[in-house]
Amino acid sequence: MTAIDEIKSRLDIVELVGENVKLRRAGKNYTGFCPFHANTRTPAFVVFPDSGTWRCFGQCNEGGDIFGYVMKKEGWDFSQTLQYLAQRAGVELEPLTPEKKAEDEQYERLYALLEEAVNFYRHHLLQTPAGKPALVYLQQRGLLPQTIETFGLGYAPGSWDSALTYFTGKGYTQQEMLDAGLTTERQGSEGAYDRFRNRILFPIRDTNGRMAGFGARILNPEDVPKFLNSPQTAVFDKGRLLYGLDLARKTIRSQDQAVIVEGYLDVILLHQSGFSNAVSPMGTALTEHQLRMLKRYTRRIIMALDADAAGEKATLRGLEVARQALDHSTELVFDARGLLRYEARLQADLRVTTMPEGMDPDEVVLRDPQEWAEIIAGAQPVVIHVMDTLMAGRNLDDPKIKSEIAAQVTPLIEDVPDAVERDTYRQRLARLLRVDESALLGARSSGGRPARRRSRQEEQAQGITAPPAASTKAELSTSLERHILRLLLHQPEALYTLDRALQHAGLSRFSPEDFEQGDYQLFTRLLKRSLEQDEDEPAAYLMTSLPELLQETAKEMLLPLEKGEPTPERLVEELVRAVMRLRQVRINSSLGQLRYMQEDLQAQGETMMESFQEMVLGYTQTLARLNRALGKPLQLD
């Protein structure tokens, strides 16, 4: 992940824009008055959380990403904006030194090795006699052949050096295998041996689908530990990964909900049964970084816990203390106070549900998928879950038990940032304990630690809702932008033919604003400038003008195209169609957003409705021209 991608993943565009613009929910997105021109009547400024972009449908008619917003607001160039947002996001910017370039190449080598390891272990699972027991075990657990293929499951032979011998024979060094976490150094002597032996292998990928490491489960009950992960490596950090997120993220966005379960097979069998919004922290306590990863796709997060893990003893266990490697612990730790802190900081909706006694999620969904759906639908807010857990089976007529429960739950209530929620929880606790609410207020003020002082921002927060789910249009738009920029970098002069083709179709010239991503807008401006100057070759001018951090992106995009280098004519045709398709997607999205704004505009009189209708007509006419142009051979002369 580049520094720019890391910044975008850590910063919420709604929060950043909301510091200066009063936003309100409108359908899937958020609207407000544009901060870039005088306007107090029409909320024509829209923020799209799913794609991390914004657009003004009024006088500005501009848009972009988080970088474009700050650049326009502050009047900064890209480098200044990058420095500011990196500092705000806590991302360290590193210059592209020869050492850094060599490190990046080493990472790519590790990714390639791990990808080959997936094929190695899959071969041993599906095509060797030694892997037969592992395959039978997976089948007995309910996995279908296509599921095994989708998740890339494998089997590590029982030999001490099968993987070591195979990959050194393919040209990988012993150090690279150690760095990838596939082998372990021998204690007290030179050499290494296979880390995974006679185990079922679960490939673990990052959000972008790149291989990061493996989880491994024993077949022989006598072996220990039961579960074994890859060690910490340059590409594997268990606290910054969620198993299954690469396959779950689209469903999480579309359903606006993520479900956290404990085990690998829980995730796999839930996906197989159609519940593909499930992920796993791989047996360790949740980290804030993992929750922030999920927040990119939804703020509605449910923890589906085993009955034991959600019990009274686990309820008060400290999350920070409980972070242990999977090698030592296989319990998903539940800490109410830790989750409430995360909920407040992330402005998320965290809920908890528990499994039937003695059952795991995979067993529930195999028994009855509808039962799983009902369990998830019944998920409760963290505080209510703790109340019900502590009260279950207790004698609530005993004053001492009432006092004990109140002492445990009241501090949790005080940690809730929203005043309405706090009062509601307090009333519920008083009703269940059959005590006067004032007694709970007295208990809060007289004993224990003082209530945490809330910030002004927290006190004003009211009923924050989940962000809108991302659509496939947003993902298509991002993919098209990258494809267009790559084509332009391969053939900058195609910009002239592109503009002529767009004008033939009655469309405006290509401009930086066709992109929403701020770094791509900068690329476009520099590309145009490189063609206008005559002192250097366009490619050389571009590389010397780009900020250092973007030079690596440019080099990556200048690598040979995946399907081979097209002819210049073919490249231009593909470029023109991609730009037209991008505008199609963008206009359809804009028309959908304008429909949400129509009710507000109607209330402001005929003049505003006339402006609205003109805007819709303009978009509709442009869309018709795009449809006609894409429906016939392009004019590229």
HUHUDA-V969624 format. One record per residue. N is the residue number from 0. SS is DSSP state (H for helix, E for strand, C for the rest). PSI is psi in whole degrees, 0 to 359 (NA if undefined). D_FIRST is the distance of its C-alpha to the first C-alpha in whole Angstrom. Layout:
n-><N,N>
ss-><SS,SS>
psi-><PSI,PSI>
d_first-><D_FIRST,D_FIRST>
This chain:
n-><0,1,2,3,4,5,6,7,8,9,10,11,12,13,14,15,16,17,18,19,20,21,22,23,24,25,26,27,28,29,30,31,32,33,34,35,36,37,38,39,40,41,42,43,44,45,46,47,48,49,50,51,52,53,54,55,56,57,58,59,60,61,62,63,64,65,66,67,68,69,70,71,72,73,74,75,76,77,78,79,80,81,82,83,84,85,86,87,88,89,90,91,92,93,94,95,96,97,98,99,100,101,102,103,104,105,106,107,108,109,110,111,112,113,114,115,116,117,118,119,120,121,122,123,124,125,126,127,128,129,130,131,132,133,134,135,136,137,138,139,140,141,142,143,144,145,146,147,148,149,150,151,152,153,154,155,156,157,158,159,160,161,162,163,164,165,166,167,168,169,170,171,172,173,174,175,176,177,178,179,180,181,182,183,184,185,186,187,188,189,190,191,192,193,194,195,196,197,198,199,200,201,202,203,204,205,206,207,208,209,210,211,212,213,214,215,216,217,218,219,220,221,222,223,224,225,226,227,228,229,230,231,232,233,234,235,236,237,238,239,240,241,242,243,244,245,246,247,248,249,250,251,252,253,254,255,256,257,258,259,260,261,262,263,264,265,266,267,268,269,270,271,272,273,274,275,276,277,278,279,280,281,282,283,284,285,286,287,288,289,290,291,292,293,294,295,296,297,298,299,300,301,302,303,304,305,306,307,308,309,310,311,312,313,314,315,316,317,318,319,320,321,322,323,324,325,326,327,328,329,330,331,332,333,334,335,336,337,338,339,340,341,342,343,344,345,346,347,348,349,350,351,352,353,354,355,356,357,358,359,360,361,362,363,364,365,366,367,368,369,370,371,372,373,374,375,376,377,378,379,380,381,382,383,384,385,386,387,388,389,390,391,392,393,394,395,396,397,398,399,400,401,402,403,404,405,406,407,408,409,410,411,412,413,414,415,416,417,418,419,420,421,422,423,424,425,426,427,428,429,430,431,432,433,434,435,436,437,438,439,440,441,442,443,444,445,446,447,448,449,450,451,452,453,454,455,456,457,458,459,460,461,462,463,464,465,466,467,468,469,470,471,472,473,474,475,476,477,478,479,480,481,482,483,484,485,486,487,488,489,490,491,492,493,494,495,496,497,498,499,500,501,502,503,504,505,506,507,508,509,510,511,512,513,514,515,516,517,518,519,520,521,522,523,524,525,526,527,528,529,530,531,532,533,534,535,536,537,538,539,540,541,542,543,544,545,546,547,548,549,550,551,552,553,554,555,556,557,558,559,560,561,562,563,564,565,566,567,568,569,570,571,572,573,574,575,576,577,578,579,580,581,582,583,584,585,586,587,588,589,590,591,592,593,594,595,596,597,598,599,600,601,602,603,604,605,606,607,608,609,610,611,612,613,614,615,616,617,618,619,620,621,622,623,624,625,626,627,628,629,630,631,632,633,634,635,636>
ss-><C,C,H,H,H,H,H,H,H,H,C,C,H,H,H,H,H,H,C,C,C,C,C,E,E,E,C,C,E,E,E,E,C,C,C,C,C,C,C,C,C,C,C,C,E,E,E,E,C,C,C,C,E,E,E,E,C,C,C,C,C,C,E,E,E,H,H,H,H,H,H,H,H,H,C,C,C,H,H,H,H,H,H,H,H,H,H,H,H,C,C,C,C,C,C,C,C,H,H,H,H,H,H,H,H,H,H,H,H,H,H,H,H,H,H,H,H,H,H,H,H,H,H,H,H,H,C,C,H,H,H,H,H,H,H,H,H,H,H,H,C,C,C,C,H,H,H,H,H,H,C,C,C,E,E,E,C,C,C,C,C,H,H,H,H,H,H,H,H,C,C,C,C,H,H,H,H,H,H,H,C,C,E,E,E,C,C,C,C,C,C,E,E,E,C,C,C,C,E,E,E,E,E,E,E,C,C,C,C,C,E,E,E,E,E,E,E,E,C,C,C,C,C,C,C,C,E,E,E,C,C,C,C,C,C,C,C,H,H,H,C,C,E,C,H,H,H,H,H,H,H,H,H,H,H,C,C,E,E,E,E,C,C,H,H,H,H,H,H,H,H,H,C,C,C,C,C,E,E,E,C,C,C,C,C,C,C,H,H,H,H,H,H,H,H,C,C,C,C,E,E,E,E,E,E,C,C,C,C,C,C,H,H,H,H,E,C,C,C,C,C,C,C,C,C,C,C,C,C,C,C,C,C,C,E,H,H,H,H,H,H,H,H,H,H,H,C,C,E,E,E,E,E,E,C,C,C,C,C,C,H,H,H,H,H,H,H,C,H,H,H,H,H,H,H,H,H,C,C,E,E,H,H,H,H,H,H,H,H,H,H,C,C,C,C,C,C,C,H,H,H,H,H,H,H,H,H,H,H,H,H,H,H,H,C,C,C,C,H,H,H,H,H,H,H,H,H,H,H,H,H,H,H,C,C,C,H,H,H,H,H,H,H,H,H,H,C,C,C,C,C,C,C,C,C,H,H,H,H,H,C,C,C,C,C,C,C,C,C,C,C,H,H,H,H,H,H,H,H,H,H,H,H,H,H,H,H,H,H,H,C,C,C,H,H,H,H,H,H,H,H,H,H,H,C,C,C,C,C,C,C,H,H,H,C,C,C,H,H,H,H,H,H,H,H,H,H,H,H,H,H,H,C,C,C,C,C,H,H,H,H,H,H,H,H,C,C,H,H,H,H,H,H,H,H,H,H,C,C,C,C,C,C,C,C,C,C,H,H,H,H,H,H,H,H,H,H,H,H,H,H,H,H,H,H,H,H,H,H,H,H,H,H,H,H,H,H,H,H,H,H,H,C,C,C,H,H,H,H,H,H,H,H,H,H,H,H,H,H,H,H,H,H,H,H,H,H,H,H,H,C,C,C,C,C,C,C>
psi-><129,166,322,315,320,318,314,325,332,334,134,118,329,317,316,311,324,346,336,342,128,113,149,152,135,98,238,343,197,139,159,184,134,130,358,358,157,118,119,12,322,115,75,9,125,135,130,96,329,320,357,37,171,160,142,123,7,226,321,312,40,166,180,196,197,328,314,325,311,321,315,321,316,346,26,162,180,319,318,317,318,315,316,310,327,317,319,323,351,31,128,124,125,133,151,78,165,325,318,321,318,323,318,319,325,319,314,324,320,317,317,319,314,323,320,328,324,313,322,310,326,319,315,333,315,338,17,148,324,331,354,313,323,318,318,318,314,320,320,331,356,8,136,158,319,332,317,321,316,317,358,33,152,184,131,121,159,350,154,347,21,308,319,312,316,312,329,328,338,7,1,145,163,326,321,323,323,316,330,352,17,341,168,138,141,137,127,5,167,161,181,168,164,132,322,123,131,51,155,133,132,106,135,122,156,182,328,4,5,142,133,324,195,151,148,135,142,155,323,117,341,344,153,151,167,316,142,128,166,149,172,125,182,335,357,111,105,326,352,16,153,124,130,355,328,328,340,341,323,318,321,317,312,325,350,45,138,144,126,121,177,314,165,311,332,310,312,314,332,316,316,327,6,0,71,27,19,140,169,139,12,40,351,169,146,144,159,326,320,318,325,326,315,327,338,337,332,158,4,105,129,130,117,102,149,153,321,317,334,8,181,318,318,339,322,11,137,130,319,321,332,4,100,158,153,334,334,341,138,27,124,109,134,124,110,314,320,316,322,322,317,318,318,314,322,353,51,170,94,128,164,140,158,155,159,148,128,9,148,163,321,324,322,311,330,326,316,103,326,326,319,316,321,323,315,320,333,11,142,155,155,313,317,321,316,316,307,323,315,332,342,124,10,154,96,3,347,117,324,322,319,315,321,315,316,321,330,324,324,316,328,319,320,340,350,125,334,127,320,317,318,313,320,316,320,317,320,317,317,319,317,324,351,52,164,140,329,332,324,323,322,320,325,318,339,336,169,194,152,151,141,133,128,147,162,321,319,320,331,345,128,118,55,130,166,149,159,151,146,147,166,337,321,317,322,319,314,317,318,319,314,318,316,314,320,317,319,321,327,331,78,325,345,345,322,313,323,312,319,318,320,320,323,325,6,25,159,159,159,139,164,331,352,336,149,336,128,321,327,325,319,317,315,317,318,326,314,317,325,330,335,333,160,18,327,162,143,316,319,319,317,312,324,338,338,144,147,323,333,351,324,322,317,317,322,317,339,357,157,142,150,321,18,162,120,167,158,320,317,320,316,317,317,322,313,315,322,319,317,319,319,316,323,308,316,317,317,319,318,318,322,319,322,330,326,332,348,319,318,319,325,326,350,9,175,322,315,323,326,316,319,314,324,320,313,319,318,315,317,319,318,320,320,320,320,316,318,316,321,345,4,167,141,148,109,7,NA>
d_first-><0,4,7,8,6,6,10,11,10,12,15,17,19,22,22,22,24,26,27,29,30,32,30,32,31,32,31,27,26,28,30,32,34,32,31,32,35,38,39,40,41,38,35,33,30,27,24,22,20,19,17,17,19,23,26,29,32,35,36,32,31,28,24,20,17,17,17,20,22,22,22,25,27,27,27,25,23,19,19,21,19,16,17,19,16,14,17,18,14,15,12,13,13,13,15,15,17,19,18,14,14,16,14,11,14,14,11,12,15,15,13,16,18,17,17,21,22,21,24,26,26,27,30,31,31,33,35,36,39,38,35,38,38,34,34,38,36,33,36,38,35,35,32,33,32,30,28,28,26,24,22,23,25,27,29,29,33,35,35,34,33,32,28,29,31,30,26,28,30,27,27,24,25,26,24,21,22,22,19,18,20,23,26,27,29,33,35,37,37,35,33,30,31,29,27,28,31,33,31,29,25,23,19,16,13,10,10,9,11,10,13,13,16,20,22,26,29,33,35,38,39,40,37,35,32,32,28,26,22,20,20,18,16,13,11,13,14,16,16,13,13,16,18,18,15,14,18,19,17,19,22,21,20,24,26,24,24,22,25,24,26,26,26,25,28,28,25,26,29,28,26,29,31,30,28,24,23,23,20,21,20,22,25,24,24,22,19,19,15,16,18,15,13,16,17,15,17,20,22,25,24,27,27,30,31,34,37,37,34,35,38,40,39,35,35,36,34,31,28,27,29,28,25,26,24,25,28,30,30,29,30,28,29,30,30,32,32,28,27,29,27,24,26,27,24,22,25,24,27,27,30,31,33,35,36,40,41,40,38,34,32,32,36,36,35,37,40,39,36,38,39,35,35,37,36,33,35,37,34,35,33,33,36,38,37,38,41,42,41,43,46,46,49,50,54,53,57,56,56,54,51,51,50,48,46,46,45,42,41,42,39,37,38,38,34,34,33,35,39,40,38,39,43,42,41,44,47,45,46,49,50,49,51,54,54,54,51,52,52,49,48,51,49,46,48,50,48,45,42,42,40,37,37,35,33,35,32,32,36,35,32,34,33,30,29,26,24,24,23,20,22,21,22,19,17,19,19,15,16,19,18,15,18,20,18,18,22,23,21,23,26,26,30,29,29,33,33,31,33,36,35,34,37,39,38,39,35,34,32,28,27,24,24,24,20,19,16,17,15,16,20,19,19,22,24,24,24,27,28,28,30,33,33,35,34,31,30,27,24,26,26,23,21,23,23,19,17,16,12,13,15,12,11,15,15,13,15,18,18,20,20,20,23,25,26,28,31,31,33,31,28,29,31,27,26,29,29,25,26,29,27,24,27,29,26,26,30,30,27,29,33,32,31,34,36,35,36,39,41,40,42,45,46,46,48,49,48,44,45,46,43,40,42,42,38,38,41,39,35,38,39,36,35,38,38,34,36,39,37,34,37,39,38,37,39,37,40>
